[in-house]
Amino acid sequence: MASIRDIARAAEVSPGTVSRVLNNDPTLSVSKTTRQRIHDIADKLQYQKSSRKNKSIQIITYASRAKEMSDPYYREIRLAIEAEVKRLNLSLKRTIRIDGNQSEVDLAKIDKAGAIIVVGNFSRDAIEILKQRNKNIIVINNPNTPKSIDAVYSDLNHSMTHLLNQLGQLKLSKIAYVGGYHTIRNLSGEPFYNNTDVRYEAYKKWCKQQQIEDISILDGWDKEDGERAVKVLAKQQSLPEVFIAGNDMVAIGILQQLQYEKVTIPDEIKLISFNDLEVIKYTVPSISSVHIPVDEFGRIAVRMAEERINNTRRIAIHVVVEAQLIERNTFKSNT
């Protein structure tokens, strides 16, 4: 794009003169011929006045305020976004919550943001509608985001398969998966449909390939769901060698119920979770977990938003962030 200096060089005048002519400064004393020459050159070089950039970012989430406060996953994403917004000298608009409890959402607010960051499993149609309102859109942790829209997430199919292969190499074959379904929402916050979790799909496929029993319980993502799963399997006298929990809260429930059942961990049963949030470092024993870098999701999303705001990138990208197993006391591969 042409600059003031480019026009000044072609018109053989000073950059200051060009600036004052293009800004219609009435106090400038310059001939009509020079004034017209500057405008003609500006048109020829397709000069565009630089407008003040809108550096505001709006979060759109389907987590209620209470959910965000109680669930470490959503809380860590928000804290990471807030910290990166501050570091980059951007601003954060009031969060739009589409949780099914709100009155009708005013989508006009989205138009006024420099960029929007979407947190939660919204339908593809919902994401496309949001893009129509604001083209500077970044979606966090939704691998099903259209390729034409920016997204940041981890490949949980790969992470689960890699973990299961590791367990298989240790001759562990009685493996249970405890998790839930992902609720996909529309822009009214209403459940659109329940989508089978990618971790479970990878687990189910692996069990079939290895010709071993599928021991899965998909009741939900809370601590109580983990406790309930252990009770069910203990009553059936079919406790596994390894529990894999879909998230850390489920893992805490599994751990507490196994301890109630007088099971020694990891000697009798091993436990591995997903997410690796701060809370599980302090359980006794500490829980091994596949680290999903939700804080990085937040930071990367803000940096992607800044690129869009500043027009330094115009093509959509999907950033796939590595997820690593962090071994603690409920599972160690070398023991």
C-alpha positions in Angstrom: 0.0 0.0 0.0 1.3 3.5 -0.9 2.6 5.8 1.8 2.6 9.6 2.2 6.3 9.5 1.3 5.6 7.6 -1.9 3.1 10.2 -3.0 5.4 13.1 -2.0 8.3 11.6 -4.0 6.1 11.3 -7.1 4.6 14.8 -6.7 7.9 16.4 -5.9 6.6 18.0 -2.7 7.2 17.4 1.0 5.4 14.7 2.9 3.9 17.4 5.1 2.3 19.0 2.1 0.9 15.7 1.0 -0.5 15.0 4.4 -2.2 18.4 4.7 -3.6 18.2 1.2 -5.1 14.8 1.7 -6.6 15.9 5.0 -8.1 19.0 3.3 -6.2 21.5 5.5 -7.9 24.9 4.7 -4.9 26.8 6.1 -2.5 25.3 3.5 -1.3 27.7 0.8 -0.7 25.6 -2.3 -1.7 25.9 -6.0 -4.8 24.1 -7.4 -2.5 22.4 -9.8 -0.3 20.9 -7.1 -3.3 20.0 -5.0 -4.9 18.2 -8.0 -1.5 16.5 -8.8 -1.3 15.1 -5.3 -4.9 13.7 -5.4 -4.3 12.2 -8.8 -1.1 10.4 -7.7 -2.8 9.2 -4.5 -5.6 7.7 -6.6 -3.1 6.1 -9.0 -1.1 4.6 -6.2 -4.4 3.4 -4.5 -3.5 5.3 -1.3 -5.8 4.6 1.7 -5.9 6.7 4.8 -4.9 4.7 7.8 -7.8 4.5 10.2 -7.5 4.1 13.9 -7.5 0.4 14.6 -10.2 -1.1 16.9 -8.1 -3.0 19.4 -10.9 -4.4 21.5 -11.5 -8.2 21.8 -14.8 -9.8 22.8 -15.1 -13.3 24.3 -18.1 -15.3 23.4 -18.5 -18.4 25.6 -21.2 -20.9 26.4 -19.9 -21.1 30.0 -22.1 -19.3 32.6 -20.4 -17.0 35.1 -20.9 -19.7 37.8 -19.4 -22.4 35.5 -16.4 -20.2 34.7 -15.8 -19.7 38.4 -16.1 -23.4 39.4 -14.5 -25.1 36.4 -10.7 -24.6 36.2 -10.7 -25.3 32.5 -12.8 -22.2 31.6 -11.2 -20.2 34.3 -7.6 -20.8 33.1 -8.6 -19.9 29.5 -10.1 -16.6 30.7 -7.1 -15.7 32.9 -4.7 -16.4 30.0 -6.7 -14.3 27.6 -6.8 -11.4 30.1 -3.1 -11.5 30.7 -2.2 -11.6 27.0 -4.6 -8.8 26.2 -2.9 -6.7 28.8 0.6 -7.6 27.6 -0.3 -6.6 24.0 -2.0 -3.4 25.1 -5.3 -4.4 23.7 -8.7 -4.1 25.5 -11.3 -6.6 26.5 -15.0 -6.0 26.0 -17.7 -7.4 28.3 -18.1 -11.1 27.7 -21.1 -12.4 25.8 -22.4 -15.6 27.5 -24.6 -17.9 25.4 -25.4 -20.5 28.1 -29.2 -20.9 27.6 -30.0 -18.8 30.6 -29.6 -15.4 29.0 -32.2 -13.2 27.2 -31.8 -12.8 23.5 -28.1 -12.1 22.5 -27.5 -8.7 20.9 -25.2 -9.8 18.0 -24.7 -6.1 17.1 -22.2 -5.9 19.9 -20.0 -8.4 18.0 -19.8 -6.0 15.0 -18.2 -3.4 17.2 -15.3 -5.5 18.4 -11.9 -5.5 16.8 -11.9 -9.3 17.0 -13.9 -12.1 18.8 -12.7 -15.2 20.6 -15.1 -18.1 20.8 -14.9 -20.5 23.7 -17.1 -23.6 23.7 -18.5 -26.2 21.3 -20.8 -24.2 19.1 -22.3 -25.6 16.0 -20.6 -25.0 12.6 -23.6 -22.9 11.6 -23.3 -20.8 14.7 -19.6 -20.2 14.0 -20.4 -19.2 10.4 -23.0 -16.7 11.6 -20.5 -15.2 14.0 -18.0 -14.8 11.2 -20.6 -13.0 9.1 -20.9 -10.4 12.0 -17.1 -10.1 12.5 -14.6 -11.6 10.1 -11.8 -11.4 12.8 -12.9 -14.6 14.6 -10.8 -17.1 16.5 -12.2 -20.4 17.9 -10.6 -22.1 20.9 -10.5 -25.9 21.3 -12.9 -26.9 18.5 -11.2 -29.1 15.9 -14.4 -29.0 13.8 -14.0 -25.3 13.1 -14.2 -24.7 9.3 -10.8 -24.3 7.7 -11.7 -20.8 6.6 -11.8 -19.6 10.3 -8.9 -19.3 12.7 -8.7 -21.9 15.4 -6.4 -23.2 18.1 -6.8 -26.7 19.7 -5.0 -30.0 20.5 -5.3 -33.2 18.6 -6.9 -35.4 21.3 -7.5 -38.3 19.0 -3.7 -38.5 18.6 -3.1 -38.0 22.3 -5.5 -40.7 23.4 -4.2 -43.2 20.8 -0.6 -42.5 21.8 -1.4 -43.0 25.4 -3.2 -46.3 24.8 -0.3 -47.6 22.7 2.0 -46.8 25.6 -0.2 -48.7 28.0 -0.4 -51.6 25.5 3.4 -51.8 25.4 3.3 -52.2 29.2 1.0 -55.2 28.8 -1.9 -53.4 30.3 -5.1 -54.4 28.6 -8.0 -54.0 31.0 -8.4 -50.2 30.6 -11.6 -48.2 31.4 -12.5 -44.8 30.0 -14.8 -42.5 32.1 -16.1 -39.3 30.5 -19.1 -37.7 28.9 -20.6 -36.3 25.8 -19.9 -32.8 24.4 -23.0 -30.7 24.0 -23.1 -28.6 20.9 -25.0 -25.4 21.2 -26.6 -22.9 18.8 -26.6 -19.1 19.2 -29.6 -19.3 21.5 -27.6 -21.4 24.0 -29.9 -24.4 23.4 -28.4 -27.8 23.1 -28.1 -28.6 19.4 -27.0 -32.2 19.8 -24.7 -34.3 22.0 -21.5 -35.2 20.2 -19.5 -38.2 21.1 -16.2 -37.1 22.6 -13.1 -37.5 20.4 -11.2 -39.2 23.3 -13.9 -41.9 23.6 -14.0 -42.4 19.9 -10.2 -43.0 19.8 -10.5 -45.3 22.8 -13.4 -47.3 21.2 -11.4 -47.7 18.0 -8.3 -48.8 19.7 -10.1 -51.4 21.8 -11.6 -52.8 18.6 -8.3 -52.9 16.9 -6.6 -54.6 19.8 -9.6 -56.9 20.3 -9.9 -56.0 24.0 -13.0 -55.2 26.1 -14.5 -51.7 25.8 -15.0 -50.6 29.5 -16.5 -47.2 29.1 -18.9 -45.1 31.2 -20.1 -41.8 29.7 -22.1 -40.2 32.4 -20.6 -36.7 32.6 -17.6 -34.5 33.4 -18.0 -33.8 37.1 -16.3 -35.4 40.2 -19.5 -37.2 41.1 -19.5 -38.9 37.7 -16.0 -40.3 38.4 -17.2 -41.6 41.8 -20.2 -43.2 40.3 -18.2 -45.0 37.7 -16.0 -46.7 40.3 -19.0 -47.7 42.3 -20.6 -49.3 39.3 -17.5 -51.3 38.3 -16.7 -52.3 41.9 -20.2 -53.6 42.3 -19.7 -55.7 39.1 -16.3 -56.8 40.5 -14.8 -55.6 37.2 -12.4 -52.9 38.2 -9.8 -52.3 35.5 -6.0 -52.2 35.6 -6.1 -48.6 34.4 -8.7 -45.8 34.6 -8.5 -43.0 32.0 -10.6 -40.0 32.9 -11.8 -37.6 30.3 -10.9 -34.6 32.5 -9.3 -33.8 35.9 -12.6 -33.4 37.9 -13.7 -36.9 36.8 -10.2 -38.2 37.8 -10.5 -36.7 41.3 -13.8 -38.5 41.7 -12.3 -41.8 40.6 -9.3 -41.3 42.9 -11.4 -40.6 46.0 -13.8 -43.5 45.4 -10.9 -45.9 44.8 -9.4 -44.8 48.1 -12.8 -45.4 49.7 -12.8 -48.9 48.2 -9.4 -49.5 49.8 -7.7 -49.8 46.4 -3.9 -49.0 46.4 -2.9 -46.6 43.7 -0.9 -47.1 41.5 0.0 -50.6 42.6 -3.4 -52.1 42.1 -5.0 -49.7 39.7 -3.4 -46.8 37.7 -5.1 -43.5 36.9 -4.5 -41.1 34.1 -6.6 -38.0 33.3 -6.8 -35.3 30.6 -6.3 -31.5 30.9 -3.7 -31.4 33.7 -5.1 -28.4 35.5 -3.4 -27.0 38.6 -5.7 -28.8 41.1 -4.5 -32.3 40.4 -0.9 -31.6 41.3 -2.0 -31.5 45.0 -4.1 -34.6 45.3 -2.6 -37.5 47.3 -1.3 -39.3 45.3 -0.8 -36.7 42.6 -2.6 -37.5 39.3 -0.8 -38.2 36.1 -2.5 -36.3 33.2 -2.3 -35.5 29.5 -1.5 -31.8 29.6 -3.9 -29.9 27.4 -2.3 -26.4 27.3 -5.5 -24.3 27.8 -3.4 -21.3 28.9 -1.6 -21.5 25.6 -5.0 -21.7 23.8 -5.8 -18.3 25.4 -2.5 -16.7 24.7 -2.3 -17.9 21.1 -5.9 -16.9 20.4 -5.2 -13.3 21.5 -2.0 -13.2 19.3 -4.1 -14.5 16.4 -6.7 -11.8 17.1 -4.0 -9.1 17.1 -2.7 -10.3 13.7 -6.2 -10.0 12.3 -6.8 -6.5 13.8 -3.4 -5.3 12.4 -4.0 -7.0 9.0 -0.6 -8.7 9.3 -2.2 -12.0 8.3 -5.2 -12.4 6.0 -5.4 -16.2 5.6 -7.0 -18.5 8.1 -4.8 -20.9 10.1 -5.4 -23.7 12.5 -2.8 -24.0 15.3 -2.5 -27.5 16.7 -0.9 -27.4 20.1 1.0 -30.4 21.5 -0.6 -32.3 24.4 2.0 -34.2 26.5 1.5 -36.8 29.3 2.8 -35.5 32.6 3.6 -38.5 34.8 3.0 -38.2 38.5 2.2 -40.7 41.2 -0.9 -42.4 39.9 1.0 -43.7 36.8 4.6 -43.9 35.8 5.7 -45.7 32.6 9.0 -46.9 34.1 7.5 -48.7 37.1 
